[in-house]
Amino acid sequence: MLQQIEQEMKKAAAALNFEKATELRNMLEDIKTTTRQEKQRKFVREIPSTVIPERDLESLRDALQLISIPAVIECFDISNISTTHKVASMVQFRNGRPDRSNYRRYRIKTVVGQDDFASMAEVVGRRYTRVLREKGAMPDLIVVDGGKGQLSSALRELEALQQFEQPIIGLAKEREEIFRPRNPDPILLPHETGAIRLLQRIRDEAHRFANGYHQLLLKKRVGESLLDDCPGVSHNKKMALLRHFKSMDKIRAASLDELTQVEGIGPKLAEGIVAFFARIKADRAPNPAEGKVYHLRVPILSRPDSAG
């Protein structure tokens, strides 16, 4: 995919389409950034057999002085690692194990620029407004990735929802400091304790999930950008095609009759769209003379999930 974007960027620059070339350059940097962040952190998709989650939960209960074991823990992470998208994730652990059926991911809607505090407030507010509206159960513990700022932002949203007694903490990455509401001093636990190991697993899983969503959105944008080079397809017509067909793969496979069902797409433009994708397919076909096969297909996320 990186090779494809670099080629498109060079074509745009050669054609003096500097706005397009800049957009592609930014997209390329965003993908490189998300990939680099993913490689720097080691993620454990399954809990090691040596870990006993029940003991770690007991350790966490004692460290935080909770009334009972936090059987359901929800953790939020904000992903601001690219300039293109601001996204967040919420993962849920039940009895110390990932409950992936209750994971949620969010596109930040109300925040201008990169503001982790405001972004955290938005997603926490959206999550628990919906939970309470649907008469769901609040978690036994909420964890936010970050320090005092992120914790304060989340706490304000909970208080606005009248959730004054909801257990919540912030986990700061650098020293794994645990911040609690209305307490200026963080808890520092030995890194070998079960409580810290459990919180790290939950936080890292939230980070992995947010990063994965970020990469899917970037890949989707790369695919959609192909339509920008199709003669006669304006931004409005591109969006009309995407709304109608839901994915680039379906647009590529559409017949002339199917394309003309889209508002603003007449028979002549439909023929041009079919011919455009036929040329792309021919350009990317195997070259028998060189004996090489190039795989440049871009994965497309047809229906990115969102919540709240």
Stockholm file with secondary structure:
# STOCKHOLM 1.0

chainA/1-308         MLQQIEQEMKKAAAALNFEKATELRNMLEDIKTTTRQEKQRKFVREIPSTVIPERDLESLRDALQLISIPAVIECFDISNISTTHKVASMVQFRNGRPDRSNYRRYRIKTVVGQDDFASMAEVVGRRYTRVLREKGAMPDLIVVDGGKGQLSSALRELEALQQFEQPIIGLAKEREEIFRPRNPDPILLPHETGAIRLLQRIRDEAHRFANGYHQLLLKKRVGESLLDDCPGVSHNKKMALLRHFKSMDKIRAASLDELTQVEGIGPKLAEGIVAFFARIKADRAPNPAEGKVYHLRVPILSRPDSAG
#=GR chainA/1-308 SS CHHHHHHHHHHHHHTTCHHHHHHHHHHHHHHHHHHHHHHHSCCCSSCCTTCCHHHHHHHHHHHHTCSSCCCEEEEEEEECCSSSCCEEEEEEEETTEECGGGCEEEECCSCCSSCHHHHHHHHHHHHHHHHHHTTCCCCSEEEEESSHHHHHHHHHHHHHTTCTTCCEEEEETTTTEEEETTEEEEECCCTTSHHHHHHHHHHHHHHHHHHHHHHHHHHHHHHHGGGGGSTTCCHHHHHHHHHHHSSHHHHHHCCHHHHTTSTTCCHHHHHHHHHHHHHHHHHTSCBTTTTBCCCCCCCCCSSCCCCC
#=GC SS_cons         CHHHHHHHHHHHHHTTCHHHHHHHHHHHHHHHHHHHHHHHSCCCSSCCTTCCHHHHHHHHHHHHTCSSCCCEEEEEEEECCSSSCCEEEEEEEETTEECGGGCEEEECCSCCSSCHHHHHHHHHHHHHHHHHHTTCCCCSEEEEESSHHHHHHHHHHHHHTTCTTCCEEEEETTTTEEEETTEEEEECCCTTSHHHHHHHHHHHHHHHHHHHHHHHHHHHHHHHGGGGGSTTCCHHHHHHHHHHHSSHHHHHHCCHHHHTTSTTCCHHHHHHHHHHHHHHHHHTSCBTTTTBCCCCCCCCCSSCCCCC
//
